[in-house]
Amino acid sequence: MGLGAAVALMLAPWKATAQGRPGGAPIDEHELKAAFVYNLTRFASWPPEAFAAPDAPIVACVLGHDPIAAALSATLAGRTAHGRRFEVRRLPANSRGDGCHFAYVADESSARLAEVASRFRSRPVLTIGDGPGLPEAGGIAGLERAGNRLRLAINPAAARSSGLGLSSRLLGLARLVGGEPPAGRP
Amino acid sequence: MIRRRLALAGTVASCLALITAAVLFAAYDRQVAREEMAEGLSALAEILAANSTAAVSFGDTDAARELLGSLRLKPDLRGAAILTTGNAVLAQWGNLDNPGHGVAAPGFKFAAGHLRAVHPITVQGERIGSLIVEADTRELDQRLGWLTRTLAIGLVWCAGTTYLLANKLHGRIVAPVLDLAALARQVTGQRNFGLRARGGAGDEVGVLVRAFNEMLEEIEARDRRLNEQNHALEAEIAERRRAEADLSRLAGQLALSNRELQDFAYVASHDLQEPLRKVQAFGDRLAARWGTTLGPDGVDYLERMRSAARRMQALIADLLAFSRVTTRGQAFTSVDLAVVVKEVLQDLEVRCDEARAALHVGPLPTLDGDPMQMRQLVQNLVGNALKFVRPDVKPRIEIGAEPAEIGGRAAARVWFRDNGVGFDPRHADRIFAIFQRLHTRQQFEGTGVGLAICRRIVERHGGSIRADGRVGEGATFEVVLPLRQPTTGA
């Protein structure tokens, strides 16, 4: 099964959207990742104090320049999770990400990932790394390539300490990453 | 016969009840089993659907396969599949035909050999796919077959046992009835009402046996009474036959002596006339030739002798007439009584005029009779009415008739009513006897034979005559005569 077929299966719920595209071109990897992010929000829960108001949107932040921002905006437009709309923000790579509910971290080097993870530690922000390494570095989730397919990696302990809830069904799918971030690095 | 029928009826009823119960039980059992199966499968589908949300959301085929793979622990499942909303198969396990079919309608559906449950896979209210599980229902069918076989065997066993048992039990119930039937045949065959039925406890059969015995006793008593009465009746009939024979013998003797008497009376009266005529002739001659020389006493004696001779002549004439009624009777022919009465009244016209009698004659019938005797009957009765008049009362005579019956035969009642001296009703029968007179010769002359002749005429015609009267008021004579005489009937 090639990546294209997997994408087609994967994005079946958005088939109408895909077919609405000019020329019906195959969905690219960014859109696939955006769909992953959207699905992730549906299996994750935030503490109530993470939202300013009951109808406040889920703020999706993209750190650094990443082409996914456009795909994410397109995917989340008009959709809801937990009864909330989405708001996509582009932030600089070194932003603290205040007000964000999840932060999409672009492909970075391993050293940078640890810094990013520690920046969001213990705050109810679901960090998603593009590529492997972020969960191991103390982040919460990562999108990995497994063969020709995308797969989730999750660090449940990091999610717990940040006050986020992740569905056990989600955990059942993901590659679980154990361990706390390296000691002495607040 | 009756025993087998009863047993058969009981068996059929039991079998029907058993079959009904068995069919109902089988249907109920099947329904319950199906419902249980559907419920279980639906629950399983729901659990699988809930557990597959993440796998479907992320298109994780491996996770979906792993999930379905856990179903291998349930041997009665045929297969399962997880479908996305486009009905594309994300994962499939087992043997499933056409997994995309009927996915639109969640629920469960029985098909040939399997049960399919479909459950939607939803995430936060949004349907993202469908889960299909199919269970093998052959076990259900096997269960039904097993149940049917068991019930059939049970039914056969029950029917056989019921028949044998019913035969035995009914035998006990029916045996007294059969005995009763045999006894009834014996009673009717031998006409022996002394037999009695035995047996019968305190149940309905016992009541039947007792009632039958009571009936037999009653019949026996009646039979005895009937026989006694028959014997008495036979004795009575024999007695009557004897009496009848005696009577007819006596009647024969009587008729013989009567005829002899009549012949004697006729011959005697006829022969008596000859010497009487000589007495009269020589009396006349004596009066004519020797009347003047006899002297007053001699003439008186002579006249008395001649008067007595005349009276004797009248007596003999009447006696002759009386005896002639039977000895010189004519054959019966049709007689019009109106004509007879008219002729008699013409003959008696002088006497009627002298008495200034008022006559009323009603319509009179025509009947079979001796014309001469009919005439004599009317003449005697009208003559009596003209004779026994009261001196100071103008005589009135009514003659009339009305239909009557004699022993079922058509007859006529003819009456002669007058307003004369009448008679004491105590003598109503006596006046028809010969030589019987209610009055002295000085009051009314006559020999006392007229009414006796009347009775003899009427009796010869098979009729009857009776008189009714009251002293000083008048008399009524009623004659009932049959209209047709057997000898002239046809």
Interface residues (C-beta under 8 A of the other chain):
Chain A: M1 A6 L9 M10 L11 A12 P13 K15 F36 N39 R42 F43 A81 H82 R151 L152 S167 R169 L170 G172 L173
Chain B: A50 N51 T53 A54 A55 S57 F58 G59 D60 T61 A63 T84 T85 G86 A88 L90 V123 Q124 E126 I128
